[in-house]
Every structure is written in structure tokens, then in C-alpha cells.
């Protein structure tokens, strides 16, 4: 039976309402490609509009909850027991280039613990949801991480350092070289929340990326855990929402991935 809690219902309804506007805006993006300034401004407006809708819907349903939003930062009661962690448009670069792979991500934190998450891909109409102790689902189908145990058969997701990440380029190149000789394939799809959802769904057998933000990963962490997988930091730090390299996989592959990805600075 799929998730039916009140909080999950609030999250899914908010995501669907914001997604309607994103899908409409996405349909206009390809007409703006002739302008360098135009598309960037347009996507920023779409991002802000989605965030405004999500903030309004989540606050109306749960006025006592705090929020951490990608665009607006921390708002509401900072001492609240519950906090929404929201990415209104994960995969902005894909959106900007009219690539139909992006998502809305909403995580729920209770007294510092991640307890629920929703990731919605509006183009494919795929609603990923999970709640602590209740499992992970894609629409109404229960999710489990993959059972693969041999890296040679595995497909791994990642994010590639670009632009202002020069200090990480060398380390990533070493990681990529090590892993590419061990696995069946490596994919960079450009939307970290969906990468984690794909690990939960068994589409990816593992995932790693450096310097992700809380709104990129809060919901996905809950999904992977509730689908039976492991999520951790390469450096072993307990704060999964902090800086560093996040790794997710099934329990069989996890330690081997950590071993391969650990690069001495």
C-alpha cells in the first residue's frame, strides 16, 4: 500500500501544484534560446515562482513548520521541531537547455532527523515518496534498491565538477578513472535528487557527488534508506546535509564504492 500520511499528502499536493507551472514554463524555454540573457532570466523566474507556490502551500498546511529553501534560505520559526527542505527546481541547467529531466524535491526534517521525502519528475509524472518506517514508493509501487553485487554489472550515477570547482577536478578525475574500469557504466544526468531516487528504484546501483546542498539531497536520502540502501559521506562525517562527497548504494556494494572513491588530497 502506498504512503498515505498527512505530511506526505501535503508534500505531494504542493509538488504537483508547483509542477503545473514549471511544465508550462518549460514549454516556453526552447523559444528563448536565441537570447543568452533571456533564457537565464526566464528560468530564474520559473524557479522563484515554483518556490513561492511551494512555500505558500507548505506554510498554509503546516504553519508551525520552518523552511529551508534554495532561493530564500531559512525562513519561519528556526526553533521549530519540523522543517521543510525544498528545492523548487532541481536540474536548472537541464531546464534552461530544454532537456526534459528535472524535479521538485521536498524533504521533511523532525528535530534534526530526516523523516520524509518527495521527489516529483513532472515530465514523466513520476512521484517518488518515502517516510521513515513506511517504505519508499514510485507512484503506488514499492521501491527497493538493486540487488546487484558485482560492480562489473552496475550502472553508477554522478555529478561532474564544472566552472567554480577547479580544486576538485583532479580528485574527480581519479575517482572517474578508478570506477570506469570497474563498472558497466557511469551516468551524469544533472539532477541529484533524481539520481538518488533512481538508486532507491534500482535504476542506478550507486551514486556519488561532491558538494551537494541540503535541498538537493534531503528527500533522496530518505528514499534510499527506506528502499533498503545505504547513504553516507566519503569522509565518514555523520552530517549528511553538510559539505563533502555523498555516496549512496545498496548494502553489498557500498563499502567497495567507498574504497574506490576515496582519494588522498
N, C-alpha and C positions, 0 to 999 in steps of 0.2 A: 504494500500500500504506500502511495506517495506521501510526501510530507504535507501535513495539514495544520501545523501550529499557527497561532495567531500572528506571531512575528514573521514567520516565513510567508504567510499570506500577504502581510503588509509589504514585505520586500519585493515579492513577485509582482504585486499590483503596481507599485511605484516604478519598477523597472519597465514594465510593459507600457505604462503611460508615457514615460520619458522616451522610450524607444520609438514610439509612433512619430515623434518629431524628428528624431535622428534619421529614421528611414526616409522621411520626406526631404530633409536637408541633404542626405546622401545622394538622392536622385538629382540634385542640382549641382553637385560638385564637379562633375565632368564638364559642365558648361563653363566653368570658371578657370579651366586650365590654361587659357590664353594669358592670364594675368598672374604674375608672381605674387603681387601683394593681395590680390583679390581672394584666391583660394585660402591663403593662410588666415586672413581676417574672417572669412566666412566660416571656416572650421572652428576658429576660436569662439565665434558667436554661437555655433551649434553646441559646442562643449559647455559654454556658460548657460545656455538655455536648458540643456539636459540637466545640469547640476541644479538649476533653480527649481525645476519641476521635482526632482528627487528630494531636494531639501524641503520643499513645501509639503509633499506627500508624507514623507517620513516624520516630519515635525507635527503635522496635523494628527497622525495616527498615534505617535508616541511623544507628546510634548515634553516629557521629562528626560528624554534621552539626549546625550551630547552627540556631536557630529565631528568627524574629521573628513574634510572634503579636499579633493585635489586642487581646485581653483581657489577656494575660500579659506582653507586651513581649518583650524579648530574653532568651532562655534558652539554656542549653547552653554550648558552647565558643565564646566570642566571637571567638577567633582561628582558627576552623575555616575551611578553604578553601571549604566549601559551606554554604549557609544556606537553609533553607526560609522563605518569606514567606507567611503564612497568614491568610486572612480566613474564619472558620468560618461566618459568616452575613452575606453582603453583601446589603443590601436589608432591613435590620431593620425599618424603618418599614413597608414593604410587608407583611412577615411579621406585624407587630403588627396591621395592619388587614385581615388575611386576603386580601391581594392576592397571587395566585399568581405572583410574579415576584421571585425571589431566587436566590442562588447560593453555592456554596463555591468559593473561589479559592485556589490554591496555586501560588506561583512558586518557582523554584529559581535561586539566585544562586551562581556559582562565581568566587571571587576577585574579587568586586565586579561581575561581569558577569552579567546575566540570561540564562540559557541554556535554561530550560524553563518551561512554564506549563500549568496545567489549570484550567478553569472549568467547574463542573458545575451545571446547572439541573435539580434533581431532579423538579420538577413536570412539565416537558416531556421529561425523560430525555434531555437534550442534553449530551453530554460534549465540550467544546472542549479540544483539546490541541495543543501546539506545542513543538518543540525546535529549538534553533539548528542550521541547516543541513539539517533534516529536514522542513520544511514545517509547515503548520497544518492541522488536521482537525476536523471535526464528526462525531463517531462514526467512521465509516470513510470519510467523504467529504472529499476535499481541498478546502481553502478558498482563495479568492482575494478580495482587496478588489475593490470595484466598479470598473468601467471608465468611469464617467460623468465627463465633462469639463466639462459646463455646470452651474453652480450652480442654475439655474432648474429642473433636473430632480432635484435632490438632496434627500435626507432626512438631517437632521443631528441627532445626539443631544447632550444637555447635562445639566447639573445646575443647579438653581435655588438661589441663596443664600437661606437661611432662618435664623430665630432669631438666632444669635450672629454673623451675618455682616453687620452693618449697614454696615461700611466698604466692602463690595464691592457693595452694592446699586446704586449709581449707575453704576459701571463695567459691571456686568452688563446693566443696562437699556439702555445704549448699544450693547453688543455685540448684544443681542437685537434691537434696532431695526435695526441695520445688516444683520444676517443675514436677518431675517424678510422684508426687501424684496428679497432676492436668491435665496432658496431655495424649494423646493416645500413643505417642512415642517420643523418643529423638534419634537423629542420629548423629554420628561423622564420616563424610565421608573423612575428611582430605584434603579438598581443599576449602579454604574460598571463593575464587572468585566464584566457582560453587555453594556453599551454598547460596550466595546472588542471583545468577542467578536463583536458584531454588525457592527462595522466590518470585522473580519477576514473575516466571512462575506459581506460585500457587502450586508447588510440596511440598514445605515447607510452613508452615503457619507462621513461625518465625525463628529467628536465633540470637544467641548471642555468642560472643567470646572476650576474653581479649588479649590485646597487639598485635593486628594485625598491619602490616606495611602498608604504603600508597599504595604500589604496589599490596597488597593483596585485597584491597577494593575499590580503586578509581573507577574502571569500574562498580563494583557491586552496588555502591551507586547510580550511575546514573540510572542503570537498575531498581532498586527497586522503586526509586522515579517516574520514567516515567511509571512504571506499576501500579502506584496508591498507593504505600506503603509509610511507614514512616521509616526513618533511623535516629538514634541518639546515643548519648553517655549516658551510665548509670548515669554518674555523672553530666550530663546536659551541659558539655562543648560544645561550638559551633564548635570547630575544629574537624571535623570528621576524619581527617587524623592523628590526634595526638594520644597519648597514652590513654589507658583506655579500657573500655568494650563497644563494638559496639553492638547495638540492631537493628534488622530490623523486620518488621511485617506489617500486614495490619492496617488500622487506628482504627479498632474496638478493636483489641487485644493488641495494642502497650502499652497502659498505664498499663494494667493488668500485662503484662510481666515485665515492669519496676518495678512495685510494688513487684512482686515475686522475682526478681533477685537482688534487692537492699539489700546488706548485709553489716552490720556495721562492720568495722575493729576492 
